[in-house]
Amino acid sequence: MEISIFPIGETKHIIFCVIACIFFLLQFFRTKHWNQLILAAAIPLTLLVYIDTENKTLFHAVGIVEAVLLFAALIVSIVQGHKEAVKEKAEKAAKEAAKKAAQETEVQA
C-alpha cells in the first residue's frame, strides 16, 4: 500500500512536479518574470517530505519554506508588474512626444 501525504500518490506527485518545473522554467525563459523561477524551485521542493514521511518537523519545515517562497513569488510578481507598467508608460509618453515633435517640424517647414 502506498503511503500518501497528499491527495495524489507519490508517483503522480513526482510527475506533476517535473511537468510544473519544466513549465515554469520555460515561462521564465520566455517572459523573464522572476516569480516563475521562484515557483520552478518551490514546486519540486514539496518532494522533500518523502525523505522521511514520519518526520513531522520536516513536514512543517517544508510547509513553512513553501509558504515563504509563494509569498516571495507574489511580492516579486507585484513589484515586477509595477516596474513594467512604469516602463510601458514612459515608452508611450516618449513615442507621443516624438510624434508631437515630428508634427511641429512639419508645420514649421
C-alpha positions in Angstrom: 0.0 0.0 0.0 1.3 3.4 -1.0 1.7 6.0 1.8 0.1 9.2 0.8 0.7 12.6 2.3 -1.0 14.5 -0.5 -4.4 13.8 -2.2 -2.4 12.3 -5.0 0.0 9.4 -4.9 3.8 9.8 -4.8 4.3 8.8 -8.5 1.7 11.3 -9.7 3.2 13.9 -7.4 6.6 13.4 -8.9 5.2 13.6 -12.5 3.3 16.8 -11.5 6.4 18.4 -10.1 8.5 17.6 -13.1 5.9 18.9 -15.5 5.3 22.0 -13.4 9.0 22.7 -13.0 9.6 22.5 -16.8 6.6 24.7 -17.4 7.7 27.4 -15.0 11.3 27.3 -16.3 10.1 27.7 -19.9 7.8 30.6 -18.8 10.8 32.2 -17.0 13.0 32.0 -20.2 10.1 33.3 -22.3 8.9 36.2 -20.1 11.9 36.9 -17.8 9.5 37.1 -14.8 11.4 36.1 -11.7 8.3 34.8 -9.9 8.3 32.0 -12.5 11.8 31.0 -11.4 10.8 31.0 -7.7 7.8 28.8 -8.5 10.0 26.5 -10.6 12.1 25.9 -7.4 9.2 25.8 -5.0 7.2 23.1 -6.5 9.9 20.4 -6.6 10.7 21.2 -3.0 7.4 19.6 -2.0 9.1 16.3 -2.8 11.3 16.7 0.3 8.6 15.4 2.5 9.2 11.9 1.0 12.7 11.8 2.6 11.1 10.8 5.9 7.3 10.6 5.9 7.1 10.1 9.6 9.1 13.3 10.5 6.6 16.0 11.4 9.4 18.6 11.8 10.5 18.1 8.2 6.8 18.2 7.0 6.2 21.5 8.8 9.6 22.9 7.7 8.8 22.2 4.1 5.4 23.8 4.6 7.0 27.0 6.0 9.6 27.1 3.2 6.8 26.7 0.6 4.7 29.5 2.2 7.8 31.8 2.2 8.5 31.0 -1.4 4.9 31.5 -2.5 4.8 34.8 -0.7 8.1 35.8 -2.3 6.7 34.9 -5.7 3.7 37.1 -5.1 5.8 40.1 -3.9 8.2 39.7 -6.9 5.3 39.5 -9.3 3.7 42.7 -7.9 7.0 44.6 -7.9 8.0 43.5 -11.4 4.5 44.2 -12.7 4.7 47.7 -11.4 8.1 48.3 -12.9 6.9 47.0 -16.3 3.8 49.3 -16.1 6.0 52.3 -15.3 8.4 51.4 -18.2 5.5 51.0 -20.6 4.0 54.3 -19.6 7.4 56.1 -20.1 7.8 54.4 -23.5 4.3 55.5 -24.5 5.0 59.1 -23.4 8.3 59.1 -25.3 6.5 58.0 -28.5 3.8 60.6 -28.1 6.5 63.3 -27.6 8.4 62.2 -30.6 5.2 62.2 -32.7 4.3 65.7 -31.5 7.8 67.0 -32.3 7.7 65.5 -35.8 4.3 67.2 -36.4 5.7 70.5 -35.2 8.7 70.3 -37.5 6.3 69.5 -40.4 4.2 72.6 -39.6 7.3 74.8 -39.4 8.6 73.5 -42.8 
